[in-house]
Amino acid sequence: MNEAITMYRSFGFRECSPYYDYPEKRMPYFVFMDLPLVVMTAWLLVRQGGAVYGLALQRTSP
């Protein structure tokens, strides 16, 4: 299980609190994780004649 948790962390997942209430005796067997969403926004800067002048990327959280 440790290898799976390490793999998920490498993809950006992080541990979080449980989604629901579970019996305490089962909690040692669960790991709750979530992945923050990222939004990429792109702008094309165009000059006259339709030629692309530049590209701007912005990474934001929702």
N, CA, C and O atoms as a Tripos MOL2 file, in Angstrom:
@<TRIPOS>MOLECULE
protein
  248   247    62     0     0
PROTEIN
NO_CHARGES

@<TRIPOS>ATOM
      1 N           0.8110   -1.1890    0.0000 N.3       1 MET1
      2 CA          0.0000    0.0000    0.0000 C.3       1 MET1
      3 C           0.8620    1.2640    0.0000 C.2       1 MET1
      4 O           0.4800    2.2680   -0.6000 O.2       1 MET1
      5 N           2.0200    1.2270    0.6650 N.am      2 ASN2
      6 CA          2.8960    2.4010    0.6940 C.3       2 ASN2
      7 C           3.3560    2.7940   -0.6930 C.2       2 ASN2
      8 O           3.5080    3.9830   -0.9760 O.2       2 ASN2
      9 N           3.5840    1.8170   -1.5720 N.am      3 GLU3
     10 CA          4.0060    2.1280   -2.9430 C.3       3 GLU3
     11 C           2.8980    2.8480   -3.7020 C.2       3 GLU3
     12 O           3.1660    3.7720   -4.4710 O.2       3 GLU3
     13 N           1.6610    2.4280   -3.4890 N.am      4 ALA4
     14 CA          0.5300    3.0880   -4.1480 C.3       4 ALA4
     15 C           0.3770    4.5200   -3.6530 C.2       4 ALA4
     16 O           0.1550    5.4290   -4.4530 O.2       4 ALA4
     17 N           0.4920    4.7310   -2.3510 N.am      5 ILE5
     18 CA          0.3780    6.0800   -1.7940 C.3       5 ILE5
     19 C           1.4880    6.9730   -2.3420 C.2       5 ILE5
     20 O           1.2420    8.1300   -2.6850 O.2       5 ILE5
     21 N           2.6910    6.4490   -2.4230 N.am      6 THR6
     22 CA          3.8140    7.2130   -2.9830 C.3       6 THR6
     23 C           3.5470    7.5830   -4.4330 C.2       6 THR6
     24 O           3.8350    8.7040   -4.8520 O.2       6 THR6
     25 N           2.9960    6.6460   -5.2050 N.am      7 MET7
     26 CA          2.6870    6.9170   -6.6070 C.3       7 MET7
     27 C           1.6430    8.0270   -6.7290 C.2       7 MET7
     28 O           1.8060    8.9520   -7.5240 O.2       7 MET7
     29 N           0.5730    7.9330   -5.9390 N.am      8 TYR8
     30 CA         -0.4610    8.9620   -6.0020 C.3       8 TYR8
     31 C           0.0950   10.3280   -5.5900 C.2       8 TYR8
     32 O          -0.2590   11.3410   -6.1940 O.2       8 TYR8
     33 N           0.9490   10.3710   -4.5850 N.am      9 ARG9
     34 CA          1.5670   11.6520   -4.1940 C.3       9 ARG9
     35 C           2.4020   12.2200   -5.3310 C.2       9 ARG9
     36 O           2.4310   13.4340   -5.5310 O.2       9 ARG9
     37 N           3.0830   11.3500   -6.0820 N.am     10 SER10
     38 CA          3.9040   11.8340   -7.2020 C.3      10 SER10
     39 C           3.0530   12.4520   -8.3020 C.2      10 SER10
     40 O           3.5570   13.2470   -9.0950 O.2      10 SER10
     41 N           1.7610   12.0970   -8.3650 N.am     11 PHE11
     42 CA          0.8370   12.6850   -9.3440 C.3      11 PHE11
     43 C           0.1710   13.9480   -8.8190 C.2      11 PHE11
     44 O          -0.6340   14.5610   -9.5200 O.2      11 PHE11
     45 N           0.5020   14.3460   -7.5820 N.am     12 GLY12
     46 CA         -0.0420   15.5720   -7.0270 C.3      12 GLY12
     47 C          -1.1610   15.3830   -6.0220 C.2      12 GLY12
     48 O          -1.6770   16.3660   -5.4900 O.2      12 GLY12
     49 N          -1.5520   14.1400   -5.7460 N.am     13 PHE13
     50 CA         -2.5770   13.9000   -4.7380 C.3      13 PHE13
     51 C          -2.0220   14.2330   -3.3580 C.2      13 PHE13
     52 O          -0.8210   14.1210   -3.1160 O.2      13 PHE13
     53 N          -2.9050   14.6390   -2.4650 N.am     14 ARG14
     54 CA         -2.5100   14.9240   -1.0900 C.3      14 ARG14
     55 C          -3.5460   14.3090   -0.1480 C.2      14 ARG14
     56 O          -4.7090   14.1310   -0.5130 O.2      14 ARG14
     57 N          -3.1070   13.9910    1.0570 N.am     15 GLU15
     58 CA         -4.0270   13.4010    2.0290 C.3      15 GLU15
     59 C          -5.0240   14.4530    2.4890 C.2      15 GLU15
     60 O          -4.6980   15.6340    2.6150 O.2      15 GLU15
     61 N          -6.2370   13.9990    2.7360 N.am     16 CYS16
     62 CA         -7.2950   14.8960    3.1980 C.3      16 CYS16
     63 C          -8.1170   14.1740    4.2630 C.2      16 CYS16
     64 O          -7.9000   12.9950    4.5440 O.2      16 CYS16
     65 N          -9.0460   14.8920    4.8380 N.am     17 SER17
     66 CA         -9.9120   14.2880    5.8560 C.3      17 SER17
     67 C         -10.9200   13.3500    5.1910 C.2      17 SER17
     68 O         -11.1890   13.4750    3.9960 O.2      17 SER17
     69 N         -11.4710   12.4220    5.9530 N.am     18 PRO18
     70 CA        -12.4490   11.4760    5.3860 C.3      18 PRO18
     71 C         -13.6620   12.1920    4.8070 C.2      18 PRO18
     72 O         -14.0670   13.2480    5.2920 O.2      18 PRO18
     73 N         -14.2280   11.6080    3.7730 N.am     19 TYR19
     74 CA        -15.4010   12.1850    3.1250 C.3      19 TYR19
     75 C         -16.6620   11.9670    3.9600 C.2      19 TYR19
     76 O         -17.5730   12.7950    3.9470 O.2      19 TYR19
     77 N         -16.7090   10.8610    4.6770 N.am     20 TYR20
     78 CA        -17.8620   10.4950    5.5000 C.3      20 TYR20
     79 C         -17.3560   10.0090    6.8470 C.2      20 TYR20
     80 O         -16.1510    9.8640    7.0520 O.2      20 TYR20
     81 N         -18.2730    9.7590    7.7570 N.am     21 ASP21
     82 CA        -17.9130    9.1680    9.0460 C.3      21 ASP21
     83 C         -17.7990    7.6550    8.8890 C.2      21 ASP21
     84 O         -18.7090    7.0070    8.3720 O.2      21 ASP21
     85 N         -16.6950    7.1090    9.3300 N.am     22 TYR22
     86 CA        -16.4590    5.6740    9.2710 C.3      22 TYR22
     87 C         -16.1730    5.1720   10.6770 C.2      22 TYR22
     88 O         -15.7220    5.9450   11.5230 O.2      22 TYR22
     89 N         -16.4250    3.8900   10.9480 N.am     23 PRO23
     90 CA        -16.1060    3.3400   12.2730 C.3      23 PRO23
     91 C         -14.6160    3.4940   12.5760 C.2      23 PRO23
     92 O         -13.7690    3.2380   11.7200 O.2      23 PRO23
     93 N         -14.3130    3.9080   13.7840 N.am     24 GLU24
     94 CA        -12.9170    4.1390   14.1910 C.3      24 GLU24
     95 C         -12.0390    2.9080   13.9740 C.2      24 GLU24
     96 O         -10.8680    3.0440   13.6190 O.2      24 GLU24
     97 N         -12.5810    1.7210   14.1800 N.am     25 LYS25
     98 CA        -11.7670    0.5150   14.0450 C.3      25 LYS25
     99 C         -11.3210    0.2670   12.5980 C.2      25 LYS25
    100 O         -10.3750   -0.4850   12.3650 O.2      25 LYS25
    101 N         -11.9920    0.8920   11.6310 N.am     26 ARG26
    102 CA        -11.6060    0.7260   10.2190 C.3      26 ARG26
    103 C         -10.6810    1.8350    9.7230 C.2      26 ARG26
    104 O         -10.0430    1.6770    8.6820 O.2      26 ARG26
    105 N         -10.5960    2.9230   10.4260 N.am     27 MET27
    106 CA         -9.8110    4.0690    9.9670 C.3      27 MET27
    107 C          -8.3390    3.7630    9.6920 C.2      27 MET27
    108 O          -7.7790    4.3570    8.7710 O.2      27 MET27
    109 N          -7.6790    2.8700   10.4390 N.am     28 PRO28
    110 CA         -6.2770    2.5740   10.1110 C.3      28 PRO28
    111 C          -6.0850    1.9510    8.7240 C.2      28 PRO28
    112 O          -4.9650    1.9160    8.2150 O.2      28 PRO28
    113 N          -7.1590    1.4640    8.1150 N.am     29 TYR29
    114 CA         -7.0630    0.8060    6.8200 C.3      29 TYR29
    115 C          -7.3690    1.7450    5.6510 C.2      29 TYR29
    116 O          -7.2300    1.3470    4.4940 O.2      29 TYR29
    117 N          -7.7750    2.9610    5.9290 N.am     30 PHE30
    118 CA         -8.1570    3.9070    4.8830 C.3      30 PHE30
    119 C          -7.1440    5.0360    4.7610 C.2      30 PHE30
    120 O          -6.5580    5.4690    5.7540 O.2      30 PHE30
    121 N          -6.9450    5.5030    3.5500 N.am     31 VAL31
    122 CA         -6.2050    6.7260    3.2800 C.3      31 VAL31
    123 C          -7.0730    7.5370    2.3290 C.2      31 VAL31
    124 O          -7.4300    7.0540    1.2550 O.2      31 VAL31
    125 N          -7.4130    8.7500    2.7070 N.am     32 PHE32
    126 CA         -8.2320    9.6080    1.8720 C.3      32 PHE32
    127 C          -7.3290   10.6400    1.2130 C.2      32 PHE32
    128 O          -6.5060   11.2800    1.8670 O.2      32 PHE32
    129 N          -7.5010   10.7860   -0.0920 N.am     33 MET33
    130 CA         -6.6590   11.7160   -0.8480 C.3      33 MET33
    131 C          -7.5280   12.5000   -1.8200 C.2      33 MET33
    132 O          -8.5850   12.0360   -2.2470 O.2      33 MET33
    133 N          -7.0650   13.6940   -2.1590 N.am     34 ASP34
    134 CA         -7.7300   14.4610   -3.2060 C.3      34 ASP34
    135 C          -6.6740   15.0830   -4.1000 C.2      34 ASP34
    136 O          -5.4930   15.1310   -3.7580 O.2      34 ASP34
    137 N          -7.1200   15.5550   -5.2450 N.am     35 LEU35
    138 CA         -6.2270   16.1690   -6.2250 C.3      35 LEU35
    139 C          -6.7650   17.5530   -6.5500 C.2      35 LEU35
    140 O          -7.8370   17.6700   -7.1430 O.2      35 LEU35
    141 N          -6.0430   18.6020   -6.1760 N.am     36 PRO36
    142 CA         -6.4990   19.9590   -6.5150 C.3      36 PRO36
    143 C          -6.5490   20.1350   -8.0340 C.2      36 PRO36
    144 O          -5.6260   19.7470   -8.7490 O.2      36 PRO36
    145 N          -7.6300   20.7200   -8.5020 N.am     37 LEU37
    146 CA         -7.7680   20.9550   -9.9340 C.3      37 LEU37
    147 C          -6.9840   22.1970  -10.3390 C.2      37 LEU37
    148 O          -6.8570   23.1470   -9.5660 O.2      37 LEU37
    149 N          -6.4710   22.1740  -11.5420 N.am     38 VAL38
    150 CA         -5.7250   23.3010  -12.0900 C.3      38 VAL38
    151 C          -6.3470   23.6710  -13.4310 C.2      38 VAL38
    152 O          -6.6750   22.8020  -14.2390 O.2      38 VAL38
    153 N          -6.5000   24.9370  -13.6460 N.am     39 VAL39
    154 CA         -7.0630   25.4310  -14.8980 C.3      39 VAL39
    155 C          -5.9570   26.1420  -15.6660 C.2      39 VAL39
    156 O          -5.2800   27.0220  -15.1350 O.2      39 VAL39
    157 N          -5.7870   25.7510  -16.9060 N.am     40 MET40
    158 CA         -4.8340   26.4510  -17.7700 C.3      40 MET40
    159 C          -5.6200   27.3510  -18.7150 C.2      40 MET40
    160 O          -6.5320   26.9000  -19.4090 O.2      40 MET40
    161 N          -5.2630   28.6020  -18.7310 N.am     41 THR41
    162 CA         -5.8980   29.5650  -19.6190 C.3      41 THR41
    163 C          -4.8490   30.0460  -20.6170 C.2      41 THR41
    164 O          -3.7260   30.3790  -20.2380 O.2      41 THR41
    165 N          -5.2210   30.0790  -21.8920 N.am     42 ALA42
    166 CA         -4.2680   30.5030  -22.9300 C.3      42 ALA42
    167 C          -4.8450   31.6730  -23.7140 C.2      42 ALA42
    168 O          -6.0390   31.7140  -24.0090 O.2      42 ALA42
    169 N          -3.9870   32.6080  -24.0410 N.am     43 TRP43
    170 CA         -4.3600   33.7260  -24.8890 C.3      43 TRP43
    171 C          -3.4310   33.7530  -26.0920 C.2      43 TRP43
    172 O          -2.2150   33.6220  -25.9570 O.2      43 TRP43
    173 N          -4.0020   33.9200  -27.2360 N.am     44 LEU44
    174 CA         -3.2090   34.1480  -28.4390 C.3      44 LEU44
    175 C          -3.2340   35.6470  -28.7250 C.2      44 LEU44
    176 O          -4.2970   36.2580  -28.8350 O.2      44 LEU44
    177 N          -2.0700   36.2080  -28.8410 N.am     45 LEU45
    178 CA         -1.9610   37.6220  -29.1730 C.3      45 LEU45
    179 C          -1.7520   37.7060  -30.6800 C.2      45 LEU45
    180 O          -0.7500   37.2150  -31.2000 O.2      45 LEU45
    181 N          -2.6890   38.3250  -31.3730 N.am     46 VAL46
    182 CA         -2.6690   38.3370  -32.8320 C.3      46 VAL46
    183 C          -2.4740   39.7640  -33.3230 C.2      46 VAL46
    184 O          -3.0970   40.6970  -32.8170 O.2      46 VAL46
    185 N          -1.6260   39.9190  -34.2890 N.am     47 ARG47
    186 CA         -1.4450   41.2410  -34.8910 C.3      47 ARG47
    187 C          -2.2070   41.2870  -36.2160 C.2      47 ARG47
    188 O          -2.7660   40.2800  -36.6500 O.2      47 ARG47
    189 N          -2.2260   42.4010  -36.8230 N.am     48 GLN48
    190 CA         -2.9530   42.5620  -38.0780 C.3      48 GLN48
    191 C          -2.4210   41.5960  -39.1250 C.2      48 GLN48
    192 O          -1.2230   41.3190  -39.1860 O.2      48 GLN48
    193 N          -3.3180   41.0950  -39.9360 N.am     49 GLY49
    194 CA         -2.9290   40.1400  -40.9650 C.3      49 GLY49
    195 C          -3.0990   38.6990  -40.5010 C.2      49 GLY49
    196 O          -2.8850   37.7730  -41.2850 O.2      49 GLY49
    197 N          -3.4750   38.4930  -39.2520 N.am     50 GLY50
    198 CA         -3.7520   37.1560  -38.7570 C.3      50 GLY50
    199 C          -2.5390   36.3740  -38.2820 C.2      50 GLY50
    200 O          -2.6860   35.2250  -37.8670 O.2      50 GLY50
    201 N          -1.3580   36.9510  -38.3280 N.am     51 ALA51
    202 CA         -0.1680   36.2390  -37.8670 C.3      51 ALA51
    203 C          -0.1430   36.2140  -36.3340 C.2      51 ALA51
    204 O          -0.4650   37.2120  -35.6880 O.2      51 ALA51
    205 N           0.2370   35.0820  -35.7640 N.am     52 VAL52
    206 CA          0.2910   34.9590  -34.3150 C.3      52 VAL52
    207 C           1.5140   35.7050  -33.8010 C.2      52 VAL52
    208 O           2.6330   35.4680  -34.2570 O.2      52 VAL52
    209 N           1.2970   36.5980  -32.8590 N.am     53 TYR53
    210 CA          2.3620   37.3960  -32.2870 C.3      53 TYR53
    211 C           2.9610   36.7300  -31.0520 C.2      53 TYR53
    212 O           4.1640   36.8350  -30.8140 O.2      53 TYR53
    213 N           2.1210   36.0380  -30.2580 N.am     54 GLY54
    214 CA          2.6280   35.4030  -29.0570 C.3      54 GLY54
    215 C           1.5580   34.5620  -28.3890 C.2      54 GLY54
    216 O           0.3840   34.6240  -28.7520 O.2      54 GLY54
    217 N           1.9720   33.7850  -27.4180 N.am     55 LEU55
    218 CA          1.0730   32.9250  -26.6840 C.3      55 LEU55
    219 C           1.3590   33.1130  -25.1990 C.2      55 LEU55
    220 O           2.5120   33.0430  -24.7740 O.2      55 LEU55
    221 N           0.3140   33.3520  -24.4100 N.am     56 ALA56
    222 CA          0.4720   33.5220  -22.9650 C.3      56 ALA56
    223 C          -0.3340   32.4400  -22.2470 C.2      56 ALA56
    224 O          -1.5020   32.2210  -22.5670 O.2      56 ALA56
    225 N           0.2840   31.7670  -21.2820 N.am     57 LEU57
    226 CA         -0.3900   30.7540  -20.4850 C.3      57 LEU57
    227 C          -0.4520   31.2130  -19.0440 C.2      57 LEU57
    228 O           0.4880   31.8190  -18.5300 O.2      57 LEU57
    229 N          -1.5660   30.9200  -18.3990 N.am     58 GLN58
    230 CA         -1.7280   31.2530  -16.9870 C.3      58 GLN58
    231 C          -2.2950   30.0420  -16.2810 C.2      58 GLN58
    232 O          -3.2940   29.4720  -16.7190 O.2      58 GLN58
    233 N          -1.6580   29.6460  -15.1830 N.am     59 ARG59
    234 CA         -2.1110   28.5040  -14.3820 C.3      59 ARG59
    235 C          -2.8170   29.0450  -13.1570 C.2      59 ARG59
    236 O          -2.2250   29.7810  -12.3670 O.2      59 ARG59
    237 N          -4.1000   28.6790  -12.9920 N.am     60 THR60
    238 CA         -4.8790   29.1660  -11.8680 C.3      60 THR60
    239 C          -5.6390   28.0170  -11.2200 C.2      60 THR60
    240 O          -5.8730   26.9870  -11.8520 O.2      60 THR60
    241 N          -6.0160   28.1900   -9.9900 N.am     61 SER61
    242 CA         -6.8620   27.2230   -9.2920 C.3      61 SER61
    243 C          -8.2990   27.6980   -9.3860 C.2      61 SER61
    244 O          -8.5550   28.9020   -9.3640 O.2      61 SER61
    245 N          -9.2510   26.7600   -9.4930 N.am     62 PRO62
    246 CA        -10.6590   27.1710   -9.6040 C.3      62 PRO62
    247 C         -11.1700   27.7590   -8.3040 C.2      62 PRO62
    248 O         -12.3330   28.1560   -8.2210 O.2      62 PRO62
@<TRIPOS>BOND
     1     1     2 1
     2     2     3 1
     3     3     4 2
     4     3     5 am
     5     5     6 1
     6     6     7 1
     7     7     8 2
     8     7     9 am
     9     9    10 1
    10    10    11 1
    11    11    12 2
    12    11    13 am
    13    13    14 1
    14    14    15 1
    15    15    16 2
    16    15    17 am
    17    17    18 1
    18    18    19 1
    19    19    20 2
    20    19    21 am
    21    21    22 1
    22    22    23 1
    23    23    24 2
    24    23    25 am
    25    25    26 1
    26    26    27 1
    27    27    28 2
    28    27    29 am
    29    29    30 1
    30    30    31 1
    31    31    32 2
    32    31    33 am
    33    33    34 1
    34    34    35 1
    35    35    36 2
    36    35    37 am
    37    37    38 1
    38    38    39 1
    39    39    40 2
    40    39    41 am
    41    41    42 1
    42    42    43 1
    43    43    44 2
    44    43    45 am
    45    45    46 1
    46    46    47 1
    47    47    48 2
    48    47    49 am
    49    49    50 1
    50    50    51 1
    51    51    52 2
    52    51    53 am
    53    53    54 1
    54    54    55 1
    55    55    56 2
    56    55    57 am
    57    57    58 1
    58    58    59 1
    59    59    60 2
    60    59    61 am
    61    61    62 1
    62    62    63 1
    63    63    64 2
    64    63    65 am
    65    65    66 1
    66    66    67 1
    67    67    68 2
    68    67    69 am
    69    69    70 1
    70    70    71 1
    71    71    72 2
    72    71    73 am
    73    73    74 1
    74    74    75 1
    75    75    76 2
    76    75    77 am
    77    77    78 1
    78    78    79 1
    79    79    80 2
    80    79    81 am
    81    81    82 1
    82    82    83 1
    83    83    84 2
    84    83    85 am
    85    85    86 1
    86    86    87 1
    87    87    88 2
    88    87    89 am
    89    89    90 1
    90    90    91 1
    91    91    92 2
    92    91    93 am
    93    93    94 1
    94    94    95 1
    95    95    96 2
    96    95    97 am
    97    97    98 1
    98    98    99 1
    99    99   100 2
   100    99   101 am
   101   101   102 1
   102   102   103 1
   103   103   104 2
   104   103   105 am
   105   105   106 1
   106   106   107 1
   107   107   108 2
   108   107   109 am
   109   109   110 1
   110   110   111 1
   111   111   112 2
   112   111   113 am
   113   113   114 1
   114   114   115 1
   115   115   116 2
   116   115   117 am
   117   117   118 1
   118   118   119 1
   119   119   120 2
   120   119   121 am
   121   121   122 1
   122   122   123 1
   123   123   124 2
   124   123   125 am
   125   125   126 1
   126   126   127 1
   127   127   128 2
   128   127   129 am
   129   129   130 1
   130   130   131 1
   131   131   132 2
   132   131   133 am
   133   133   134 1
   134   134   135 1
   135   135   136 2
   136   135   137 am
   137   137   138 1
   138   138   139 1
   139   139   140 2
   140   139   141 am
   141   141   142 1
   142   142   143 1
   143   143   144 2
   144   143   145 am
   145   145   146 1
   146   146   147 1
   147   147   148 2
   148   147   149 am
   149   149   150 1
   150   150   151 1
   151   151   152 2
   152   151   153 am
   153   153   154 1
   154   154   155 1
   155   155   156 2
   156   155   157 am
   157   157   158 1
   158   158   159 1
   159   159   160 2
   160   159   161 am
   161   161   162 1
   162   162   163 1
   163   163   164 2
   164   163   165 am
   165   165   166 1
   166   166   167 1
   167   167   168 2
   168   167   169 am
   169   169   170 1
   170   170   171 1
   171   171   172 2
   172   171   173 am
   173   173   174 1
   174   174   175 1
   175   175   176 2
   176   175   177 am
   177   177   178 1
   178   178   179 1
   179   179   180 2
   180   179   181 am
   181   181   182 1
   182   182   183 1
   183   183   184 2
   184   183   185 am
   185   185   186 1
   186   186   187 1
   187   187   188 2
   188   187   189 am
   189   189   190 1
   190   190   191 1
   191   191   192 2
   192   191   193 am
   193   193   194 1
   194   194   195 1
   195   195   196 2
   196   195   197 am
   197   197   198 1
   198   198   199 1
   199   199   200 2
   200   199   201 am
   201   201   202 1
   202   202   203 1
   203   203   204 2
   204   203   205 am
   205   205   206 1
   206   206   207 1
   207   207   208 2
   208   207   209 am
   209   209   210 1
   210   210   211 1
   211   211   212 2
   212   211   213 am
   213   213   214 1
   214   214   215 1
   215   215   216 2
   216   215   217 am
   217   217   218 1
   218   218   219 1
   219   219   220 2
   220   219   221 am
   221   221   222 1
   222   222   223 1
   223   223   224 2
   224   223   225 am
   225   225   226 1
   226   226   227 1
   227   227   228 2
   228   227   229 am
   229   229   230 1
   230   230   231 1
   231   231   232 2
   232   231   233 am
   233   233   234 1
   234   234   235 1
   235   235   236 2
   236   235   237 am
   237   237   238 1
   238   238   239 1
   239   239   240 2
   240   239   241 am
   241   241   242 1
   242   242   243 1
   243   243   244 2
   244   243   245 am
   245   245   246 1
   246   246   247 1
   247   247   248 2
@<TRIPOS>SUBSTRUCTURE
     1 MET1         2 RESIDUE 1 A MET
     2 ASN2         6 RESIDUE 1 A ASN
     3 GLU3        10 RESIDUE 1 A GLU
     4 ALA4        14 RESIDUE 1 A ALA
     5 ILE5        18 RESIDUE 1 A ILE
     6 THR6        22 RESIDUE 1 A THR
     7 MET7        26 RESIDUE 1 A MET
     8 TYR8        30 RESIDUE 1 A TYR
     9 ARG9        34 RESIDUE 1 A ARG
    10 SER10       38 RESIDUE 1 A SER
    11 PHE11       42 RESIDUE 1 A PHE
    12 GLY12       46 RESIDUE 1 A GLY
    13 PHE13       50 RESIDUE 1 A PHE
    14 ARG14       54 RESIDUE 1 A ARG
    15 GLU15       58 RESIDUE 1 A GLU
    16 CYS16       62 RESIDUE 1 A CYS
    17 SER17       66 RESIDUE 1 A SER
    18 PRO18       70 RESIDUE 1 A PRO
    19 TYR19       74 RESIDUE 1 A TYR
    20 TYR20       78 RESIDUE 1 A TYR
    21 ASP21       82 RESIDUE 1 A ASP
    22 TYR22       86 RESIDUE 1 A TYR
    23 PRO23       90 RESIDUE 1 A PRO
    24 GLU24       94 RESIDUE 1 A GLU
    25 LYS25       98 RESIDUE 1 A LYS
    26 ARG26      102 RESIDUE 1 A ARG
    27 MET27      106 RESIDUE 1 A MET
    28 PRO28      110 RESIDUE 1 A PRO
    29 TYR29      114 RESIDUE 1 A TYR
    30 PHE30      118 RESIDUE 1 A PHE
    31 VAL31      122 RESIDUE 1 A VAL
    32 PHE32      126 RESIDUE 1 A PHE
    33 MET33      130 RESIDUE 1 A MET
    34 ASP34      134 RESIDUE 1 A ASP
    35 LEU35      138 RESIDUE 1 A LEU
    36 PRO36      142 RESIDUE 1 A PRO
    37 LEU37      146 RESIDUE 1 A LEU
    38 VAL38      150 RESIDUE 1 A VAL
    39 VAL39      154 RESIDUE 1 A VAL
    40 MET40      158 RESIDUE 1 A MET
    41 THR41      162 RESIDUE 1 A THR
    42 ALA42      166 RESIDUE 1 A ALA
    43 TRP43      170 RESIDUE 1 A TRP
    44 LEU44      174 RESIDUE 1 A LEU
    45 LEU45      178 RESIDUE 1 A LEU
    46 VAL46      182 RESIDUE 1 A VAL
    47 ARG47      186 RESIDUE 1 A ARG
    48 GLN48      190 RESIDUE 1 A GLN
    49 GLY49      194 RESIDUE 1 A GLY
    50 GLY50      198 RESIDUE 1 A GLY
    51 ALA51      202 RESIDUE 1 A ALA
    52 VAL52      206 RESIDUE 1 A VAL
    53 TYR53      210 RESIDUE 1 A TYR
    54 GLY54      214 RESIDUE 1 A GLY
    55 LEU55      218 RESIDUE 1 A LEU
    56 ALA56      222 RESIDUE 1 A ALA
    57 LEU57      226 RESIDUE 1 A LEU
    58 GLN58      230 RESIDUE 1 A GLN
    59 ARG59      234 RESIDUE 1 A ARG
    60 THR60      238 RESIDUE 1 A THR
    61 SER61      242 RESIDUE 1 A SER
    62 PRO62      246 RESIDUE 1 A PRO
